[in-house]
Structures are given as structure tokens and as C-alpha cells.
Amino acid sequence: MTDIISIHQLFFSYNHQSILEDVNITVQPNEFIVVFGPNGGGKTTFFKLILGLLQPKKGWVKVLNKHPKHIRHLMGYVPQMQQVDRNFPICVLDVVMMGCLAELTCWGRFPKAMRKLGLQALEKVNLLHKAKAPFGSLSGGETQRALIARAIVDHPKILLLDEPTANVDSQAEQSIYQLLKELNADMTILMVSHDLQTIIDKASRLICVNRQATSLQAKEVCEHFALGLYHTPLTNPQHFSF
Ligand SMILES: Nc1ncnc2c1ncn2[C@@H]1O[C@H](COP(=O)(O)OP(=O)(O)OP(=O)(O)O)[C@@H](O)[C@H]1O
């Protein structure tokens, strides 16, 4: 099967601080990959390299066999919640429409068909009734679903999510996982999560990013492995037994 993402002998550093070293990873279409690793291990940087927002110092990233910056419109990105300004005075539909800014006409308006896509994306994430609500009035779980709508409005082939369930309650978390399961039928998903216990049985594969990137099957992520990374006990070890 053709790789949808391929990363070859990639090295990246911020100034002179080495962040990623000799990363070799391939991703196949419609995989659901959970990316995990310690704080500062390089997960967000890894995503930004796939999105073409950062350039490798050595090696390369190809998405659908092209340089990522040429096909960024085929990738949707949900950043970490703290990178989003919830106080900005804007309605939910307008936030969603920001996912297709490239479609703005020279008059600074979206074509009617695009607004329809925005409403469809909101319907998909079950937030159509909030289209005209101020973005800042949404709950944590609704905010994440609105950001997912923004990421999928242009029908991407790849969806990257950076901790989409951080700071949401368990009911909102379950509804996000259900939504991602539905979206996964049409798109490849890579999601950063620290909550391995909840997510492990939903992932087709895991990638541990800790300066290097290691691809793992769920059964390989045993309790000792996760403990070594996070230094916290996992209370439900049956997920991790071989
Ligand atoms: N723009 C930047 N300039 C310099 N250093 C940076 C920059 N962005 C991130 N870093 C550093 O690079 C390292 C990796 O950061 P990154 O955000 O990729 O890690 P992460 O695994 O996503 O962390 P977390 O789990 O805390 O979100 C960290 O040491 C961070 O301080």
C-alpha cells in the first residue's frame, strides 16, 4: 500500500538544541495513530514537520509523495487548547470557516458553497445549533469539537490532533473519540495523547516520540514502558499485558 506519510532520516533542532534525531516513520491511509511521549519529547514539533510548518535540518518528510507545504490543504490540524484564544470575539461558524481561508474571495467573503461546507462540518461534530454562538461561550468539549470542525471543513485526507481531550470531562472525551472513529473512515488520524489507558484499544498503532520516534503495536506498550516515560502508575494494567 502507498504510504500517505513518509519520513526519512529526519533531524530537527531549534537553533542549536537538537529535538528530533534520525526519525524514520511511515503511515498508511486510514490508520489511527496515537502519538505519545514525555513533555518536551518533540510531539508538537513532529506534527509541525508533517504539516510543513517547520523544515527538517536533515532528511525529509513527504505527504502523499509531495513536500507537505504543497498539500497543506489536505491536512487538518487541531492544536493544543492553550494555543487557542477563546476570548477573541468571533462566532463558532466563523471559527470553522478559518479552516478554509484560502477560499476567501477578493471581496473578503466566502463563496456561499463554502459557508454550506462550514455548516456541514458543524453538523458532523453535532454543533450546528451553536453556529452563531460566541466561540468563547462554548464548553471545553464543545470548543474541541468546533476546532475539529474547523480542521475538517475542507475535507482533509489527514487529521492531526494535539491532545484534543486534555481538560475535558470524560463524557466529552467519549464523544470526541466516537467522532474521531467516524472520521477515521474517511481520513488518516494522528493524535497526541497522554491518556494511553483510555486510547490504547482505539489505536491501530502508537508512535512514541522522545527525541527519536518509535513505532509500536498496542501490545508492546507494557506498563513498565509507560511508567518509564511518565513516572505514574497505570491502574488498569490488563490493557498492557502481552
Ligand atoms: N519555537 C521554539 N523555539 C525553541 N524551542 C522550542 C520551540 N518550540 C518548542 N521548543 C522546545 O522543543 C522541545 C520539544 O517541544 P514540543 O512542543 O515539540 O514537545 P512536546 O512533546 O509536544 O511537549 P508537550 O507534551 O509538553 O506538549 C521542548 O524542549 C521545547 O521547549
The ligand as an SDF file (V2000), in Angstrom:
LIG
                    3D

 31 33  0  0  0  0  0  0  0  0999 V2000
    9.7450   27.7050   18.8250 N   0  0  0  0  0  0  0  0  0  0  0  0
   10.5940   27.0920   19.6430 C   0  0  0  0  0  0  0  0  0  0  0  0
   11.8380   27.5870   19.8390 N   0  0  0  0  0  0  0  0  0  0  0  0
   12.7260   26.9560   20.6360 C   0  0  0  0  0  0  0  0  0  0  0  0
   12.4570   25.7960   21.3070 N   0  0  0  0  0  0  0  0  0  0  0  0
   11.2290   25.2720   21.1580 C   0  0  0  0  0  0  0  0  0  0  0  0
   10.2330   25.8840   20.3190 C   0  0  0  0  0  0  0  0  0  0  0  0
    9.1120   25.1130   20.3590 N   0  0  0  0  0  0  0  0  0  0  0  0
    9.3940   24.0840   21.1750 C   0  0  0  0  0  0  0  0  0  0  0  0
   10.6590   24.1640   21.6580 N   0  0  0  0  0  0  0  0  0  0  0  0
   11.3350   23.2060   22.5370 C   0  0  0  0  0  0  0  0  0  0  0  0
   11.4270   21.9720   21.8280 O   0  0  0  0  0  0  0  0  0  0  0  0
   11.2160   20.8580   22.7000 C   0  0  0  0  0  0  0  0  0  0  0  0
   10.0710   19.9810   22.1250 C   0  0  0  0  0  0  0  0  0  0  0  0
    8.8760   20.7390   22.1740 O   0  0  0  0  0  0  0  0  0  0  0  0
    7.4870   20.1350   21.6910 P   0  0  0  0  0  0  0  0  0  0  0  0
    6.4560   21.1850   21.9110 O   0  0  0  0  0  0  0  0  0  0  0  0
    7.6360   19.5830   20.3310 O   0  0  0  0  0  0  0  0  0  0  0  0
    7.3180   18.9260   22.7170 O   0  0  0  0  0  0  0  0  0  0  0  0
    6.0250   18.0900   23.0990 P   0  0  0  0  0  0  0  0  0  0  0  0
    6.4520   16.6530   23.1340 O   0  0  0  0  0  0  0  0  0  0  0  0
    4.9020   18.4250   22.1850 O   0  0  0  0  0  0  0  0  0  0  0  0
    5.7240   18.6110   24.5660 O   0  0  0  0  0  0  0  0  0  0  0  0
    4.3460   18.6640   25.4180 P   0  0  0  0  0  0  0  0  0  0  0  0
    3.9550   17.2490   25.7140 O   0  0  0  0  0  0  0  0  0  0  0  0
    4.7580   19.4020   26.6570 O   0  0  0  0  0  0  0  0  0  0  0  0
    3.3410   19.4080   24.5920 O   0  0  0  0  0  0  0  0  0  0  0  0
   10.9240   21.4450   24.0720 C   0  0  0  0  0  0  0  0  0  0  0  0
   12.1250   21.4230   24.8030 O   0  0  0  0  0  0  0  0  0  0  0  0
   10.5090   22.8770   23.7780 C   0  0  0  0  0  0  0  0  0  0  0  0
   10.8420   23.7370   24.8340 O   0  0  0  0  0  0  0  0  0  0  0  0
  1  2  1  0
  2  3  1  0
  2  7  2  0
  3  4  2  0
  4  5  1  0
  5  6  2  0
  6  7  1  0
  6 10  1  0
  7  8  1  0
  8  9  2  0
  9 10  1  0
 10 11  1  0
 11 12  1  0
 11 30  1  0
 12 13  1  0
 13 14  1  0
 13 28  1  0
 14 15  1  0
 15 16  1  0
 16 17  2  0
 16 18  1  0
 16 19  1  0
 19 20  1  0
 20 21  2  0
 20 22  1  0
 20 23  1  0
 23 24  1  0
 24 25  2  0
 24 26  1  0
 24 27  1  0
 28 29  1  0
 28 30  1  0
 30 31  1  0
M  END
$$$$
